[in-house]
């Protein structure tokens, strides 16, 4: 994991800070994950406890996948006012920063926090000429945000996800 934290300028103006994630944060990230799937699972006629067990299993599988496929990933908890409100996972390569995950709790969405964090990631990548990529679900409403920030679809043949890419303008 890189020792230098992501420089925050735009997000800092919103009183947002990042801190390294630890195993003590897994209950929070499980709840965060569940919040991102709530709308999708709402019409599923499963009892609440079955949905909760399914989401816990899915979170555990996602966490294991990220750890296996993005070794050295920078896993950060997004905080505001001392409270955890989201997560930001970055995997850095010489020519690319992959946003593995950026998620916010429902109460922190639509306040400009995600956009500010993304602009900080882009500002960090630009001086070195690194591109920034992210997989985005085809039905994710944040797609409009990525497009506004200058991301374009690089590959739309990945099932439920498209690979988006941002490159610094010269």
C-alpha positions as a Python dict, from the first residue, in 0.01 Angstrom:
ca = {
    (1, 'X'): (0, 0, 0),
    (2, 'X'): (139, 344, -89),
    (3, 'X'): (241, 544, 214),
    (4, 'X'): (150, 880, 66),
    (5, 'X'): (-222, 952, 106),
    (6, 'X'): (-434, 1079, -180),
    (7, 'X'): (-403, 1458, -175),
    (8, 'X'): (-746, 1602, -107),
    (9, 'X'): (-831, 1951, -222),
    (10, 'X'): (-1189, 1948, -349),
    (11, 'X'): (-1305, 1687, -95),
    (12, 'X'): (-1121, 1865, 188),
    (13, 'X'): (-1325, 2177, 111),
    (14, 'X'): (-1632, 1965, 196),
    (15, 'X'): (-1466, 1856, 525),
    (16, 'X'): (-1408, 1507, 391),
    (17, 'X'): (-1105, 1305, 500),
    (18, 'X'): (-972, 964, 407),
    (19, 'X'): (-819, 712, 642),
    (20, 'X'): (-681, 364, 581),
    (21, 'X'): (-937, 87, 613),
    (22, 'X'): (-879, -185, 871),
    (23, 'X'): (-1054, -513, 948),
    (24, 'X'): (-1248, -321, 1215),
    (25, 'X'): (-1426, -143, 927),
    (26, 'X'): (-1568, -460, 772),
    (27, 'X'): (-1905, -425, 947),
    (28, 'X'): (-1932, -72, 810),
    (29, 'X'): (-1832, -174, 456),
    (30, 'X'): (-2085, -461, 471),
    (31, 'X'): (-2361, -213, 561),
    (32, 'X'): (-2238, 23, 289),
    (33, 'X'): (-2242, -260, 35),
    (34, 'X'): (-2596, -354, 140),
    (35, 'X'): (-2707, 8, 95),
    (36, 'X'): (-2582, 3, -264),
    (37, 'X'): (-2793, -304, -343),
    (38, 'X'): (-3111, -208, -152),
    (39, 'X'): (-3300, -71, -452),
    (40, 'X'): (-3206, -370, -665),
    (41, 'X'): (-3325, -620, -402),
    (42, 'X'): (-3640, -430, -298),
    (43, 'X'): (-3870, -617, -539),
    (44, 'X'): (-3720, -958, -460),
    (45, 'X'): (-3974, -1149, -248),
    (46, 'X'): (-3723, -1291, 0),
    (47, 'X'): (-3764, -1253, 376),
    (48, 'X'): (-3547, -978, 526),
    (49, 'X'): (-3313, -1224, 696),
    (50, 'X'): (-3252, -1406, 365),
    (51, 'X'): (-3170, -1076, 193),
    (52, 'X'): (-2934, -985, 478),
    (53, 'X'): (-2757, -1323, 456),
    (54, 'X'): (-2729, -1291, 77),
    (55, 'X'): (-2583, -940, 104),
    (56, 'X'): (-2336, -1049, 375),
    (57, 'X'): (-2219, -1335, 152),
    (58, 'X'): (-2191, -1105, -151),
    (59, 'X'): (-1990, -848, 48),
    (60, 'X'): (-1754, -1119, 173),
    (61, 'X'): (-1706, -1249, -183),
    (62, 'X'): (-1642, -898, -316),
    (63, 'X'): (-1393, -825, -38),
    (64, 'X'): (-1206, -1150, -108),
    (65, 'X'): (-1206, -1079, -483),
    (66, 'X'): (-1063, -730, -434),
    (67, 'X'): (-791, -858, -200),
    (68, 'X'): (-694, -1132, -444),
    (69, 'X'): (-700, -934, -768),
    (70, 'X'): (-585, -592, -647),
    (71, 'X'): (-301, -678, -409),
    (72, 'X'): (-153, -354, -277),
    (73, 'X'): (-480, -168, -335),
    (74, 'X'): (-520, 145, -127),
    (75, 'X'): (-840, 81, 76),
    (76, 'X'): (-969, 399, 238),
    (77, 'X'): (-1268, 491, 447),
    (78, 'X'): (-1430, 823, 362),
    (79, 'X'): (-1519, 1024, 671),
    (80, 'X'): (-1700, 1349, 733),
    (81, 'X'): (-1742, 1499, 1077),
    (82, 'X'): (-1566, 1197, 1229),
    (83, 'X'): (-1822, 951, 1088),
    (84, 'X'): (-1759, 690, 820),
    (85, 'X'): (-1970, 773, 514),
    (86, 'X'): (-1812, 567, 238),
    (87, 'X'): (-1517, 388, 91),
    (88, 'X'): (-1264, 456, -184),
    (89, 'X'): (-1042, 178, -314),
    (90, 'X'): (-761, 269, -555),
    (91, 'X'): (-523, 35, -733),
    (92, 'X'): (-223, 219, -868),
    (93, 'X'): (-13, 104, -1162),
    (94, 'X'): (265, 292, -1342),
    (95, 'X'): (37, 420, -1620),
    (96, 'X'): (-304, 392, -1456),
    (97, 'X'): (-508, 446, -1142),
    (98, 'X'): (-796, 201, -1122),
    (99, 'X'): (-1087, 312, -907),
    (100, 'X'): (-1180, -30, -777),
    (101, 'X'): (-1470, 106, -573),
    (102, 'X'): (-1618, 435, -465),
    (103, 'X'): (-1935, 415, -258),
    (104, 'X'): (-2119, 648, -24),
    (105, 'X'): (-2390, 582, 231),
    (106, 'X'): (-2735, 704, 118),
    (107, 'X'): (-2726, 1010, 347),
    (108, 'X'): (-2396, 1126, 192),
    (109, 'X'): (-2502, 1091, -171),
    (110, 'X'): (-2594, 1381, -398),
    (111, 'X'): (-2393, 1632, -196),
    (112, 'X'): (-2094, 1662, -431),
    (113, 'X'): (-1870, 1440, -217),
    (114, 'X'): (-1823, 1169, -478),
    (115, 'X'): (-1756, 1425, -751),
    (116, 'X'): (-1503, 1605, -532),
    (117, 'X'): (-1321, 1280, -453),
    (118, 'X'): (-1316, 1183, -819),
    (119, 'X'): (-1174, 1525, -915),
    (120, 'X'): (-904, 1474, -650),
    (121, 'X'): (-816, 1134, -801),
    (122, 'X'): (-799, 1291, -1148),
    (123, 'X'): (-583, 1577, -1019),
    (124, 'X'): (-349, 1321, -864),
    (125, 'X'): (-321, 1126, -1193),
    (126, 'X'): (-284, 1420, -1432),
    (127, 'X'): (74, 1539, -1358),
    (128, 'X'): (218, 1192, -1421),
    (129, 'X'): (3, 1137, -1729),
    (130, 'X'): (-167, 833, -1580),
    (131, 'X'): (-512, 742, -1702),
    (132, 'X'): (-792, 667, -1454),
    (133, 'X'): (-1027, 374, -1512),
    (134, 'X'): (-1335, 238, -1340),
    (135, 'X'): (-1590, -36, -1406),
    (136, 'X'): (-1943, 108, -1385),
    (137, 'X'): (-2267, -88, -1386),
    (138, 'X'): (-2477, -16, -1693),
    (139, 'X'): (-2771, 98, -1475),
    (140, 'X'): (-2565, 310, -1230),
    (141, 'X'): (-2701, 668, -1216),
    (142, 'X'): (-2345, 793, -1149),
    (143, 'X'): (-2267, 733, -1518),
    (144, 'X'): (-2375, 1090, -1590),
    (145, 'X'): (-2120, 1213, -1334),
    (146, 'X'): (-1840, 1013, -1495),
    (147, 'X'): (-1933, 1153, -1837),
    (148, 'X'): (-1937, 1511, -1699),
    (149, 'X'): (-1589, 1456, -1554),
    (150, 'X'): (-1455, 1351, -1894),
    (151, 'X'): (-1463, 973, -1864),
    (152, 'X'): (-1551, 781, -2180),
    (153, 'X'): (-1653, 420, -2227),
    (154, 'X'): (-1347, 220, -2329),
    (155, 'X'): (-1512, -123, -2331),
    (156, 'X'): (-1885, -192, -2313),
    (157, 'X'): (-1861, -568, -2359),
    (158, 'X'): (-1819, -669, -1994),
    (159, 'X'): (-2161, -797, -1899),
    (160, 'X'): (-2333, -573, -1645),
    (161, 'X'): (-2036, -333, -1636),
    (162, 'X'): (-1866, -93, -1877),
    (163, 'X'): (-1500, 1, -1844),
    (164, 'X'): (-1470, 379, -1837),
    (165, 'X'): (-1147, 571, -1886),
    (166, 'X'): (-1027, 925, -1820),
    (167, 'X'): (-713, 1072, -1973),
    (168, 'X'): (-560, 1406, -1891),
    (169, 'X'): (-591, 1657, -2172),
    (170, 'X'): (-258, 1782, -2294),
}
